[in-house]
Amino acid sequence: MVSTASASLTSLWDEISGTQPDPDLWVVAAALAAALTVVVPHRLWRLSRNAITIAHEGGHGLVALLTGRTLTGIRLHSDTSGLTVSRGKPHGIGMILTAAAGYTAPPLLGLGGAALLGTGRITLLLWLATALLIAMLVMIRNAYGALTVLLTGGTFVAVSWLTGPQVQAAFAYAVVWFLLLGGVRPAFELQAKRARGGAGDSDADQLSRLTHTPAGLWFFLFHAVSLCSLIGGGRWLLEV
């Protein structure tokens, strides 16, 4: 029995960590077009931005844990805003990294996803994304947030278990393109909102107070990370 279970786990791991054939270039291009369709038009972006908020708040939460802070909860709201609460020193490197992780998380996740797809690990990407969503669900503290994460995670599970390799590849590429493209827009939106006198307690403003540096410096970081991730990740995705 033990030997059979061990063999089954080994077989499952080999399936998850193994490589899959690269999709045709037209599939990658179609995935890019699909991602642009839900990122560029304002009405669709208001809906799809919820997925970027999941990555944004998940980034805050993950880095809070990695820097030794105590993560107490994450809330996602219907206006696509979110809130991640952690306990620990209100200053220092841990707090700075946690605050900086939000706007940089979606493009960096997209870059990591592009690296996985560049090596043909489509199944591994889908399973890792599902695992991260399950872990995040445990920390969600409001009904809308739980529903959003459940629907997103359910989509990944359904694609992973119920569809064939071609559909899985198309979905994985669309998700990664979406993170890369969708990771660029929020920082520009925040900058425009601040120019109109709003968002006075944004991540950039918190970082400015924590580090005694101009908020514009942090906007430069957000833009640099998102644009470099888009360029680098896009090159990996198109090398099929």
Secondary structure in CASP SS format (residue, H / E / C, confidence):
PFRMAT SS
TARGET T0000
AUTHOR 0000-0000-0000
METHOD secondary structure of the structure
MODEL  1
M C 1.00
V H 1.00
S H 1.00
T H 1.00
A H 1.00
S H 1.00
A H 1.00
S H 1.00
L H 1.00
T H 1.00
S H 1.00
L H 1.00
W H 1.00
D H 1.00
E H 1.00
I H 1.00
S H 1.00
G C 1.00
T C 1.00
Q C 1.00
P C 1.00
D C 1.00
P C 1.00
D C 1.00
L H 1.00
W H 1.00
V H 1.00
V H 1.00
A H 1.00
A H 1.00
A H 1.00
L H 1.00
A H 1.00
A H 1.00
A H 1.00
L H 1.00
T H 1.00
V H 1.00
V H 1.00
V C 1.00
P C 1.00
H H 1.00
R H 1.00
L H 1.00
W H 1.00
R H 1.00
L H 1.00
S H 1.00
R H 1.00
N H 1.00
A H 1.00
I H 1.00
T H 1.00
I H 1.00
A H 1.00
H H 1.00
E H 1.00
G H 1.00
G H 1.00
H H 1.00
G H 1.00
L H 1.00
V H 1.00
A H 1.00
L H 1.00
L H 1.00
T C 1.00
G C 1.00
R C 1.00
T E 1.00
L E 1.00
T E 1.00
G E 1.00
I E 1.00
R E 1.00
L E 1.00
H C 1.00
S C 1.00
D C 1.00
T C 1.00
S C 1.00
G E 1.00
L E 1.00
T E 1.00
V E 1.00
S E 1.00
R E 1.00
G C 1.00
K C 1.00
P C 1.00
H C 1.00
G C 1.00
I H 1.00
G H 1.00
M H 1.00
I H 1.00
L H 1.00
T H 1.00
A H 1.00
A H 1.00
A H 1.00
G H 1.00
Y H 1.00
T H 1.00
A H 1.00
P H 1.00
P H 1.00
L H 1.00
L H 1.00
G H 1.00
L H 1.00
G H 1.00
G H 1.00
A H 1.00
A H 1.00
L H 1.00
L H 1.00
G H 1.00
T C 1.00
G C 1.00
R C 1.00
I H 1.00
T H 1.00
L H 1.00
L H 1.00
L H 1.00
W H 1.00
L H 1.00
A H 1.00
T H 1.00
A H 1.00
L H 1.00
L H 1.00
I H 1.00
A H 1.00
M H 1.00
L H 1.00
V H 1.00
M H 1.00
I E 1.00
R C 1.00
N C 1.00
A H 1.00
Y H 1.00
G H 1.00
A H 1.00
L H 1.00
T H 1.00
V H 1.00
L H 1.00
L H 1.00
T H 1.00
G H 1.00
G H 1.00
T H 1.00
F H 1.00
V H 1.00
A H 1.00
V H 1.00
S H 1.00
W H 1.00
L H 1.00
T C 1.00
G C 1.00
P H 1.00
Q H 1.00
V H 1.00
Q H 1.00
A H 1.00
A H 1.00
F H 1.00
A H 1.00
Y H 1.00
A H 1.00
V H 1.00
V H 1.00
W H 1.00
F H 1.00
L H 1.00
L H 1.00
L H 1.00
G H 1.00
G C 1.00
V C 1.00
R H 1.00
P H 1.00
A H 1.00
F H 1.00
E H 1.00
L H 1.00
Q H 1.00
A H 1.00
K H 1.00
R H 1.00
A H 1.00
R C 1.00
G C 1.00
G C 1.00
A C 1.00
G C 1.00
D C 1.00
S C 1.00
D H 1.00
A H 1.00
D H 1.00
Q H 1.00
L H 1.00
S H 1.00
R H 1.00
L H 1.00
T H 1.00
H C 1.00
T C 1.00
P C 1.00
A H 1.00
G H 1.00
L H 1.00
W H 1.00
F H 1.00
F H 1.00
L H 1.00
F H 1.00
H H 1.00
A H 1.00
V H 1.00
S H 1.00
L H 1.00
C H 1.00
S H 1.00
L H 1.00
I H 1.00
G H 1.00
G H 1.00
G H 1.00
R H 1.00
W H 1.00
L H 1.00
L H 1.00
E C 1.00
V C 1.00
END
